[in-house]
Amino acid sequence: MSLKKDFAKVAGSNVLLLIASTLNNFILPIILTMGDYANYKTYLLYVHFIGFFHLGYVDGMNIKYGGVDVDQVDKKTFWAEHHVFLIFQALITVVLLGVAVLRHSLVMMLFALSVLPINMQSFFLFF
């Protein structure tokens, strides 16, 4: 019985992914101008490289806390590591925003603003 439920969840998820990708690949190019669509694709290209900006910190958290029960984690140490990572990512965001302003690039500015939330999400997902 559980296998059928799990299969239905995976199938439903894949159908939603199919609908979203169909919209992105067929409808979005019709709505946007060629330049706007190129900027959108450039932004997506940049976003795929955001993981490089945590410089392995998130992977280290995964190694340190992987398989450990949440109740066994020292909360004070974990939140200290969280704050260090938050400050580190904020500095990277500020540097990238500076580069974006110097280059007058809206796409790069949006990319810079995406670094902090995406890497913080990775921090908690890998935990």
N, C-alpha and C positions, 0 to 999 in steps of 0.2 A: 504494500500500500504506500509506504514512504517513497519507494522508488518511482512510482507513478507521479506523486506530488513533486518530487525533485525534477523529474523529467519535464513536467508541465511548467515549472518555474524557469528552467533553462530554455525551453522552447519559447515561452512568452518573452523572456529577455532577448532572445535572438530575433524574434519578430519585431520588437521595439527598436532594436539596433538596425534592422533592415529598413524600417520606415525612416529612421533618422538619417541613415546614410543615403537613402534615396532622395530625401529632401535636400540634403547637402550637395549631392552630386548632380541633380537634375533641375531642381526648382531654384536653388540659390543662384546659379549662373544666369538664369533668366531674369531674376529680379535685380541683381547687382550689375553695375557697369563693368567693363573689362578691367579697368584700373582698380576698382574697389574689390573685385574678386581676386585680383593678383595680390593686393594688400592682405586680404583675408588668408590666402594660401601662404603668403610669406609669414604672417603671424603664426599660423599653425606649424610651419616649419621651425620657427624659433621656439615655440612652446615645447616641441618634442625634445629640445635640448635643455630644458629647465633642470632636469635631474642632475646635470653636471655641476650645478651651482651649489649643491649641498656638500660637494667635495668628499663624499663617502661618509659623512656624519650619520646620516639616516641608516646606512648599511651597518655602521658600527653599533647603532642602537638596536638594530635587529639581531645582531650577533650577541650583544650583551643581554638583551631581555627575551630573546626568542625561546619559547618553551617554558618560561618562568611564569608561575601563577601570579596574577595581578596582586593578590594579597601579600605575596612575598617580596614585592618590590618596595624598596625604601622610597617613600613619597618625596622626602626632602631632597634626596639625590636626583630623583627623576625630574622634579620641577626645576632644580638648579641646571640640569642639562638642557631642559626645555628652554629656559631663559637665555642660556648661552647660545643655543641654536637660533632663537628668535632674534637676538641682537646681531648675530653673524649674518643672518638672512636679510635683516633690515639694512645693514651696511652694504651688502651686495646690491640690494634694491636701489639704495641711494646712488651708488656708483653707476649702475646701469641707467638710472634716470638722468644723471649728469651727462653721460655719453649720448643719450637720446636727445636731450635738449641741445647739446652742441651740434649734433647732426641734423637737428630739426626733423626728426623722424617720429611720426605718430605711431607707426607700427612698433618701433623699438620701445617707445614709451609705454605702450600697452603691454608689451612683453615684460618690461621691467616691473610693472605693477602686478604682473601675474606670478613673479618669482616667489614672493613671500607666501601667498596663500597656498600655492600648489606644493611648495616644499614643506610647509607646515602640515598640510594634509598628509603628505608622504611620511612625515615624522610620526604621526599618530597611527597611520595605517600599518607601518612597519613595526610599531610597538605591539 
